[in-house]
Amino acid sequence: MRIFAIAALILAVTIAGAQERSAPASGAEVYIISPKDGAKIKGPVVVLFGLKGMGIAPAGVKFDNTGHHHLLVDMDVPSDLSVPMPATDKLLHFGKGQTQTSLTLAPGKHTLQLVFADLNHMAFNPPLVSKKITSTVTD
């Protein structure tokens, strides 16, 4: 029985990885409202997410022209967007439909960037990626 459960999980992951990526709504944009690029800020850092031309829906909820945010902290956009984005300490998922977060970042320069994704954590095609911003956290 356990072998069947493992096989089903592997099949589900394989199918998810082979999914066709959805196109975003025409004219859709994702952006970081705050902090501003080049800002010097004190922690904790409140990051406000912006979205134009589409709506927010939790992960797993299928509704046309919606998705949820993924925040990249001090990293580049993953090179392979044809598979679901993994959750890591630098690639943060906001699958409940959150539009902001508070981060504790060490003093120094940090980059932030958003990738907007569908119900299965798959980037749209073409991807909706914000401009990468750089902020400096002060003591």
Secondary structure, 3 states (H helix, E strand, C coil): CHHHHHHHHHHHHHHHHCCCCCCCCCCCEEEEEECCCCCEEECCEEEEEEEECCEECCCCCCCCCEEEEEEEECCCCCCCCCCCCCCCCCEEEECCCCCEEEECCCCEEEEEEEEEECCCCCEEEEEEECCCEEEEEEC
